[in-house]
Amino acid sequence: GEVINLERAINVCQTTRVKQPAYAIESQPLLAVTTFLTFSSRGMTQAIPANVTQSASWLRAQAEFTRIQGKLDFSCRSCHDKLYGKRIRTQTISQGHGVGFPAYRVEWQTLGSLNRRLRACFFGMEASVPAASDPILADLELYLTWRAQGLPLEAPAVRR
């Protein structure tokens, strides 16, 4: 009934099999394991069930992706569907595929997760930024995975 992304799956393994405390979201140990696993899958495409578009998580994420919000009256769709390839400030707008995460972002000067990037987008829209543990972020990760079907994983990537 809820999305289990890679970071959460790692933490489930950490607590149930390794019998150690869960890693904090965005911690260096969690990013290291995530990076290792995604690098091991580099070049592969993500498999996603055909019926995912009927799930409550996907529907919530689609609504969030298209919802106008923040002081700028933007939605995720405003940039990543309508303006991709154009520039905002010094950055070229992507189509919003998460295939390169975790990624080293120049502005962060370190590795960061897709969760962190999504929160940065909310901040950039001058919208209410969800907590790192908010389920809508995992739902959005699912939605972005669905949008990126057929694209190869390229993590870890470097992003501006």
N, C-alpha and C positions, 0 to 999 in steps of 0.2 A: 503493500500500500504506500510505500515511499521510495524515493530514489536513493540508491546506495552508490555513491561515486567512489572512485578509486581510493581517495583519502579515507573515507569512512570504512571501506572494506579493509584497508590496512589496519585501522584502529580496532576493528572487530577482531581481526586475527591477533593483534597485539594483546588485547585484553583476554580473549578466550583461549588461545592456543599457547602464546608465549607467557601468559599470566603476568604481564607487566602493565603499568598504567598506560592509558591512551596518550598518544602524542597530541600536543596542543595544535590547534588549527594554525597553519602558516609557520610552524616551528621548523627549524633546520633539519632535525631528524626525519620528520614527516616528509618534507620536501625532498630530502635525499633518497628515501625509499621510493617515493612517487616518481622521481626523475629516473632512477634506475629501472623501474618497471616499465615506464613509458618509453625509455630509450631502447629497452629490450624488444619493444613492439614497433619500433620505428619502421616506417614504410608499409606497415599493415593498415588495413582499413578497419574501422570500428563496425562491428555487427550490431544491429539494433532490430528488435522484433518488428514485424510489419504492423502489428496492432498497437504499437506504442502511441499512435495518435488518438487512440480511444481512451487512454489512461487519464486519470484525474490530474496527475502530475504534469503531463504534457499539455493538457488543456489549461491548467493554471499558468504554466510558463508561456504558452502562446498568448494568453490574455495579458500577462505582464509585459511581454515583448512588444505588444502593440498598444499598450496603455500610455496615453499622453500624461506626463507627470513633470514635476519640478518647476522651477521658476522660468525655465527656458521653453516650456511646453513641448518637450521632445518625448519621443518613445525610442526604444532600441531600434525599432523599424525605421524611424526617421533618418537615422544615420546609416545603419547597416544594410538596408534594402534600397533606400532612395538616394543616398549620397556616397555609396562606397566608391572608392577610387579617387574621390575628391579629397581636399585637405581641410582640416580644422587646425588652426594654428600651424604647427610644423609637422603634424602627423597625417599620413594618408589613412583614410578610413577603410577598414577591412570589411569583409562581408560577415564578420562576427562568427567565424569558425574557431573553435577552441582546440584545434589539432596540434598546436604548438606548445601547449601548457602541460607541465610547468615551464615557464619561460624566464629567461633573464631579461629584465626590462631596464634599459639605460636609466630611466628616471628613478627606479627603485635601487639601482646599484646592487642588485641581488636577484636570486630566483624568487619567483612568486607563483602562486596557484591561479587557476582560472577563477576561483572564488574571490581572490583579492582583486583581480582585474574587473570582475563584474561589479564589485563594490566601488571601484574607482570610476566606473561608468556612471553609476548612480550619482556619485559625488560630482562628476563632470556635468551631469544634467541639472545639477543643483536640486536634486530630489532627495527624499528621505533615504538614507543609506541603511540597508538591512544589516543586522548583526551577522557576523561570519557564520553563525550556526543556524541562521534562518533557512527553513526548508525551501523557500522560493529560489534560493541560489542554487541548490541541488537540482531543482526542477528546471531552472534556466540552463544548467549544464546539460541536462537531458535534451532539452529543446535544441541547443546548439549542436549537440552530437547528431541529432536527427537532421539538422540543416546541413551538416558536413558529411553525410553519407557518401561513401565512395572516395573521399579524399584520404590520402595517406597520413598517418600520424607523423609528425615531424619534431616531436619533443625530444629533448629540450630545445627550444628555439630562442632566438634573440629578437627582442622587440624594442622599438623606441619607446 
